[in-house]
Every structure is written in C-alpha cells, then in structure tokens.
Amino acid sequence: MPPSASVRPASASPRNGGSLRASGQGGGGPGGKRSSSFPGLPRLSPPPRRSRRDQAGPGLAAPSSSCRQMDARRGLCGACVSAAKWVPVLFIACIVAWSYYAYIVQLCLLTVQSAAERWALVVLYHLFFGMFVWAYWRTIFTSPGSVPQRFRLTAEEMDGIESSEDHRASLEQLVVRKDLPCTMRSIHQEIRYCSECSLVKPDRAHHCSVCGRCVLKMDHHCPWVNNCVAFKNYKFFILFLGYALAYCLYVVLTTLKYFLLFWSSLSSSGSDGSK
C-alpha cells in the first residue's frame, strides 16, 4: 500500500453511520433514532398518534365518520341539505291540499245539487282523508328505532376489534361476554358490527347513510316521508299505503259520474256549435 494512502475507519464511513452513530445520534442501537444524512438540517419527528380513547374521551368510542360529516355540513350548507330532504314531502302535501280543494269546494259545494248527497260525500271524504293524513303524519314523525345501548361498544372494545388479527374470534368473544342476541352473520360469516356508529349490529339492523345512524329492522329509506321505514314506524307506513289506496279509490268512484257528465256536456255543446 502506498504511504500516501490513508485508511478510513469503519466508524467514520457515512454509509455505516460515521460519527453520528459514535455520538449516539445514529440509528441501529436500542432506542436510537435515525438522523438525517445532512447534519445541518433540523430533524423532523412525526406527530404523535392519537388513539380512539384520546379522541373521544375515557370510556367512549370514537365519533363516527357520519357524525363528523354531519358536523362538517352544519351551518348554511347543512340547512340547505336538510331543507332539500323535505321537498318530496312538501310535494305530496301540495297534491293532497289540491285534492281537498277540488273535492270539497269544486265538487261538493259548487257541483252537487242535492244537500243529502253533498253531506254524505263530505262526511265520507273526511273519514278517508283523516285516516290517510294521520298515517302519513305518523310515518314521517315516528322514530324508526335506534339500536339499544347494550349493543354499543366502548373505545377499548373498538380498539381491540380493529387491532386484532382475527376479527371473527374477537367479535365472537365480545358477543358472548356481553350476552348479545346475534344470529345473523356477514358474507364472511362474521358478526356484523358498524365502525361508523361503534356498535354491534342486531339482527336486520342496517346503517342508513342518509340518516347517518344504524336503524333497527331497517326496510328502506323513503324520501317521500323523509324517514327510514323500520321497526317502530313500519306499521304506520303500511297503514299509509292502505289508506292512500282507499282514499284514491273513494275519490275516483265518487267523482266518476260528474266527470262523465262534464265531458258529455262539453261534447254536446261542441256538436251544437258545429251545427
């Protein structure tokens, strides 16, 4: 080896850590942190990771993403979204109000000549109309049914499920420990649970993306009533459909005679005018 050549120690090689490792700033040792290759630049550390317990508080599960989305839509935009959901309901209300005016005012008061027939039509009409409006009102403003408190999960339970490698076993143990009646399974034969609402789903319970919550025995979300059709208002929804059919049939059958008389009078007047 020529005398002018110098041997660089292994500890001074930048590839092996150099003087940084010797001074305790390099990675490789237990507890050591890897530093930048450029000593002049400041070292940036990632922000601390917050757990569900830190985000939601002690004993509570983390807020669901649906709740965060609903909070983000508050204000003017949230008011516009809420108002737009009532447009189908207002449309139905306008049609019902127009039918009431057409039947009571135009038919019973201005067209029917017999007083006995007029009163009979008015009384029977209000009977069908009242049942129809009552069922529609109850369908709209009756809560579809929320999941009982015993099915809700704490932050520790949600962390245990999400951090477990075997979700199926963790959910089975959780359901047995809390004595929850769950017989339905997912497509992967696992117990169904909702990460949005932080709860174990009871049988036939589903998460409604419009309402932003899980609903008991959910059938569907109906925009014409701006509500979910589920466990507590399913009876009123069926009554609403039945009373609506009866109401429409009554209006059609009682106005058919006057409808034919009206068109026959128009045809006779048109034929007289042509002569």
C-alpha positions in Angstrom: 0.0 0.0 0.0 1.5 3.4 -0.9 2.5 5.6 2.1 0.2 8.5 0.9 -2.9 6.3 1.2 -4.8 6.5 4.4 -7.2 4.0 5.8 -10.6 5.4 6.8 -12.0 3.8 9.9 -15.2 1.9 9.6 -16.9 4.1 12.2 -16.2 7.2 10.1 -17.8 6.0 7.0 -21.0 7.8 6.1 -22.5 4.6 4.9 -22.1 2.9 8.3 -23.3 5.9 10.3 -20.0 7.7 10.8 -19.5 9.9 13.8 -23.3 10.2 14.3 -23.5 6.6 15.4 -20.5 7.0 17.6 -22.0 10.1 19.3 -25.3 8.2 20.0 -27.4 10.1 17.4 -27.5 7.4 14.7 -29.8 4.5 14.4 -29.0 0.9 14.9 -28.7 0.8 18.7 -31.6 0.1 21.0 -33.7 3.3 21.4 -31.6 5.1 18.9 -33.2 7.3 16.2 -32.1 7.5 12.7 -31.0 11.0 11.9 -30.7 12.9 8.6 -27.6 12.4 6.4 -27.2 16.2 6.5 -26.2 17.4 10.0 -27.1 21.0 9.2 -30.8 20.3 8.7 -33.2 20.0 11.6 -34.7 16.6 12.3 -38.4 16.4 11.9 -40.4 13.9 14.0 -43.8 12.7 13.1 -46.8 13.9 15.2 -47.9 11.6 18.0 -50.6 9.1 17.0 -53.8 9.6 19.0 -55.9 6.6 19.9 -59.6 6.3 20.0 -59.6 6.9 23.7 -57.7 10.2 23.3 -60.0 11.4 20.6 -63.3 10.5 22.2 -62.5 10.7 25.9 -62.4 8.0 28.6 -64.9 5.2 28.2 -66.4 6.4 24.9 -65.9 5.2 21.4 -64.5 7.4 18.7 -67.0 9.6 16.9 -68.2 8.0 13.7 -67.3 9.4 10.3 -71.0 10.0 9.7 -71.1 12.3 12.7 -68.1 14.1 11.5 -69.6 14.6 8.1 -72.8 15.9 9.7 -70.8 18.3 11.8 -68.9 19.5 8.7 -72.2 20.2 6.9 -73.6 22.3 9.7 -74.4 26.0 9.0 -75.8 27.3 5.8 -74.9 24.2 3.7 -76.4 21.9 6.3 -79.6 23.9 6.4 -79.9 23.7 2.6 -79.3 19.9 2.7 -82.0 19.5 5.4 -84.4 21.7 3.6 -83.9 19.8 0.3 -84.9 16.5 2.0 -88.3 17.9 2.7 -89.1 18.8 -0.9 -90.7 15.4 -1.7 -92.9 15.7 1.5 -94.0 19.2 0.5 -94.8 17.9 -3.0 -97.1 15.3 -1.5 -98.6 17.8 0.8 -99.4 20.2 -2.1 -101.1 17.4 -4.1 -103.2 16.4 -1.1 -104.2 20.1 -0.4 -105.2 20.5 -4.1 -107.3 17.3 -4.0 -109.0 18.6 -0.8 -109.9 21.9 -2.5 -111.0 20.2 -5.7 -113.3 17.7 -4.0 -114.8 19.8 -1.2 -115.1 23.2 -3.0 -115.4 22.4 -6.7 -117.4 19.2 -6.4 -119.4 19.2 -3.2 -120.1 22.9 -2.8 -120.4 24.0 -6.4 -121.4 21.0 -8.4 -123.5 18.6 -6.3 -127.1 19.9 -6.1 -128.6 17.6 -3.6 -128.0 18.6 0.0 -128.2 15.0 1.3 -125.7 13.7 -1.3 -123.5 16.7 -0.6 -123.3 16.0 3.2 -122.8 12.2 2.6 -119.9 12.9 0.3 -118.3 15.4 2.7 -118.6 13.1 5.7 -117.2 10.0 4.0 -114.5 12.1 2.3 -113.2 13.4 5.7 -113.2 9.9 7.1 -110.9 8.6 4.4 -108.9 11.9 4.3 -108.4 11.9 8.1 -107.1 8.3 8.2 -104.8 9.0 5.3 -103.3 12.1 6.8 -102.9 10.6 10.2 -101.0 7.5 8.9 -98.8 9.8 6.7 -98.0 12.0 9.7 -97.1 9.1 12.0 -94.9 7.6 9.3 -92.9 10.9 9.0 -92.5 11.8 12.6 -92.2 8.4 14.3 -88.7 7.4 15.1 -87.8 4.3 13.1 -86.0 2.8 16.1 -82.4 3.2 17.4 -80.1 0.4 18.5 -80.3 -0.3 22.2 -77.4 0.9 24.4 -76.3 -2.6 25.3 -75.1 -3.1 21.7 -72.8 -0.1 21.7 -69.0 -0.5 22.0 -66.6 1.4 24.1 -63.3 2.8 22.8 -61.3 -0.1 24.3 -63.6 -2.7 22.6 -63.3 -1.0 19.2 -59.6 -0.8 19.5 -59.4 -4.5 20.4 -61.5 -5.4 17.4 -59.6 -3.3 14.9 -56.2 -4.3 16.2 -56.9 -8.0 16.4 -55.6 -10.2 13.6 -58.7 -12.5 13.9 -61.7 -10.3 13.7 -64.1 -13.2 13.8 -62.8 -14.6 17.0 -62.7 -11.2 18.7 -66.3 -10.4 17.7 -67.5 -13.9 18.9 -65.8 -13.5 22.3 -67.2 -10.0 22.6 -70.8 -11.1 21.9 -70.5 -14.0 24.3 -69.1 -11.8 27.0 -71.8 -9.1 26.6 -74.6 -11.8 26.1 -75.9 -10.1 22.9 -78.5 -11.9 20.8 -77.0 -12.0 17.3 -77.7 -14.8 14.9 -77.2 -13.0 11.5 -73.7 -13.1 10.0 -71.9 -11.2 7.3 -70.9 -12.6 3.9 -67.6 -13.7 5.6 -69.6 -15.4 8.4 -68.5 -12.8 10.9 -70.7 -11.0 13.4 -71.8 -7.7 11.9 -70.7 -4.5 13.5 -70.7 -0.9 12.4 -67.5 1.1 12.6 -69.4 4.3 11.9 -71.7 4.1 14.9 -69.3 1.9 17.1 -71.8 -0.9 17.8 -72.6 -4.5 17.2 -75.5 -4.7 14.7 -78.6 -6.6 16.0 -80.4 -8.9 13.5 -81.7 -7.0 10.5 -80.2 -3.7 11.7 -78.5 -1.7 9.0 -76.7 1.6 8.7 -78.6 4.4 6.9 -76.3 6.7 5.0 -79.0 9.4 4.7 -79.9 9.4 8.4 -76.3 8.8 9.5 -77.1 6.1 12.0 -77.9 2.4 12.5 -81.7 1.5 12.4 -83.4 -1.5 13.9 -85.0 -3.8 11.3 -84.5 -1.3 8.6 -86.5 -1.9 5.4 -85.5 1.1 3.4 -85.2 4.9 3.5 -88.2 6.5 1.8 -87.6 10.1 0.5 -91.4 10.7 0.3 -91.6 10.6 4.1 -88.0 11.8 4.8 -87.5 8.9 7.2 -86.4 5.3 7.4 -89.1 2.7 7.3 -88.1 0.4 10.1 -89.1 -1.3 13.3 -91.2 1.4 15.0 -92.9 3.0 12.1 -93.3 0.1 9.7 -97.0 -0.4 10.8 -97.8 3.3 10.1 -96.1 3.0 6.6 -98.3 0.0 5.7 -101.4 1.9 7.0 -100.3 4.9 5.0 -100.2 2.9 1.8 -103.5 1.2 2.5 -105.3 4.4 3.4 -103.8 6.2 0.4 -105.2 3.5 -1.9 -108.7 3.7 -0.2 -108.6 7.5 -0.4 -107.8 7.5 -4.1 -110.4 4.8 -4.9 -113.1 6.8 -3.0 -112.3 10.0 -4.8 -112.3 8.3 -8.2 -115.6 6.4 -7.7 -117.5 9.3 -6.3 -116.3 11.8 -9.0 -116.7 9.4 -11.9 -120.3 10.3 -12.5 -119.7 14.0 -12.5 -116.6 13.5 -14.6 -118.7 11.8 -17.3 -121.4 14.4 -17.1 -118.8 17.2 -17.6 -117.3 15.6 -20.7 -120.7 14.7 -22.1 -121.9 18.3 -21.7 -118.8 19.6 -23.5 -119.3 17.1 -26.4 -123.0 18.1 -26.7 -122.1 21.8 -26.6 -119.4 21.3 -29.2 -121.8 19.4 -31.5 -124.4 22.2 -31.2 -121.9 24.8 -32.0 -120.8 22.9 -35.2 -124.4 22.8 -36.4 
